[in-house]
Amino acid sequence: MTGLESMLLGLFVIAAGLGILGWWAIEWASHGRSALLAFGASHILAELVAASVLLLGGIAVLLGGPDSNVLVPAGLGMLLYATINAWGRVGNEYPVLRMVMVAEAIATSAILVILLLGI
């Protein structure tokens, strides 16, 4: 992987982690405790763990750390699962966001295939 590819991968992974955190910040700000009740504490905790793994993986990629070889694919897998899981609930309420989620899922899938196959 070239330096530019590594930088783009790191930035994508960090942006995805920040996107998850941003989504939950908006949910909390607009709905308060009812967001926790609607989604469930275990679901929110799982997404916060995914965001943490994505952020750590992206930082590891940008710093050239060997941990990125484990953190990035794990984080991207978590992101793909979370995106597919949220399509029905979030996508029905926000059609534009649904299209963004589809594009993100396609990009994440392609990146995972490239990373896992070593292309």
Summary of the structure (lengths in Angstrom):
residues: 119
radius of gyration: 14.7
end to end distance: 9.0
largest distance: 45.3
contacts: 349
relative contact order: 0.13
helix: 91%
strand: 0%
